[in-house]
Amino acid sequence: MKTKTTATSLQEKIAIVLESDVKPFLAMHGGSAELKNVEEGIVTLKLTGACHGCSMAAITFQMGVEQLLIDKFPDEIMGLEYE
């Protein structure tokens, strides 16, 4: 999904992509994600709902959420972490 944004900060841009692309995907499985922090190119998310504690959370995060955000912001995101 292509998301266009007029947001200026990386945190604002990530929040928009989370709302439009990530959360609907996770919601199909009863989960969600919250943006906790963006610092020096490292994005920290909290997986919630059914994602929290799910055995597939790491794979969903790496292959879905992390890849999507890095693809959208390759020059701004240096890495992602999740709680």
C-alpha positions as a printed NumPy array, in Angstrom:
array([[  0.   ,   0.   ,   0.   ],
       [  1.418,   3.416,  -0.889],
       [  0.993,   5.959,   1.833],
       [  1.653,   9.596,   1.021],
       [  2.375,  11.914,   3.888],
       [  3.047,  15.57 ,   4.515],
       [  4.415,  14.85 ,   8.004],
       [  7.837,  16.255,   8.679],
       [  9.399,  14.262,  11.508],
       [ 10.289,  10.602,  11.196],
       [  8.113,   9.866,  14.218],
       [  5.099,  11.514,  12.534],
       [  5.706,   9.638,   9.287],
       [  6.024,   6.307,  11.08 ],
       [  2.835,   6.975,  13.052],
       [  0.94 ,   7.576,   9.804],
       [  2.233,   4.342,   8.248],
       [  1.375,   2.413,  11.409],
       [ -2.208,   3.674,  11.277],
       [ -2.724,   3.161,   7.546],
       [ -0.706,   0.02 ,   6.774],
       [  0.487,  -1.862,   9.86 ],
       [ -2.43 ,  -1.739,  12.287],
       [ -5.045,  -2.955,   9.785],
       [ -2.804,  -5.929,   8.939],
       [ -2.239,  -6.823,  12.592],
       [ -5.909,  -6.252,  13.442],
       [ -6.882,  -9.107,  11.119],
       [ -5.254, -11.379,  13.689],
       [ -6.447,  -9.524,  16.782],
       [ -3.24 ,  -7.576,  17.32 ],
       [ -1.946,  -4.048,  17.121],
       [  1.225,  -1.995,  17.567],
       [  2.065,   1.208,  19.375],
       [  4.925,   3.535,  18.544],
       [  6.978,   3.881,  21.734],
       [ 10.062,   5.79 ,  20.609],
       [ 12.175,   6.955,  17.692],
       [ 15.729,   7.86 ,  18.609],
       [ 18.795,   8.106,  16.386],
       [ 17.13 ,   6.029,  13.679],
       [ 16.043,   3.25 ,  16.03 ],
       [ 12.286,   2.686,  16.167],
       [ 10.744,   0.973,  19.192],
       [  7.263,  -0.501,  18.911],
       [  5.084,  -2.287,  21.428],
       [  3.071,  -5.193,  20.071],
       [ -0.331,  -5.396,  21.743],
       [ -3.498,  -7.461,  21.666],
       [ -3.089, -10.971,  20.309],
       [  0.423, -10.096,  19.072],
       [  1.703,  -9.676,  22.631],
       [  3.125, -13.03 ,  23.655],
       [  2.281, -14.746,  20.358],
       [  4.839, -17.315,  19.241],
       [  4.741, -15.85 ,  15.721],
       [  5.25 , -12.237,  16.86 ],
       [  8.97 , -12.179,  16.031],
       [  8.367, -13.441,  12.499],
       [  5.452, -11.063,  11.919],
       [  7.572,  -8.214,  13.213],
       [ 10.664,  -9.007,  11.136],
       [  9.043, -10.068,   7.883],
       [  6.1  ,  -7.691,   7.994],
       [  6.361,  -4.593,  10.153],
       [ 10.138,  -4.13 ,  10.146],
       [ 10.505,  -4.747,   6.42 ],
       [  7.649,  -2.384,   5.553],
       [  9.034,   0.484,   7.618],
       [ 12.61 ,   0.025,   6.391],
       [ 11.379,  -0.108,   2.79 ],
       [  9.419,   3.134,   3.281],
       [ 12.201,   4.99 ,   5.129],
       [ 15.491,   3.365,   4.076],
       [ 17.647,   6.427,   4.739],
       [ 16.078,   7.269,   8.083],
       [ 15.525,   3.994,   9.954],
       [ 18.637,   2.196,  11.149],
       [ 16.803,  -0.547,  13.023],
       [ 13.648,  -1.598,  14.846],
       [ 12.955,  -3.13 ,  18.217],
       [  9.754,  -4.4  ,  19.771],
       [  8.477,  -5.032,  23.253]])
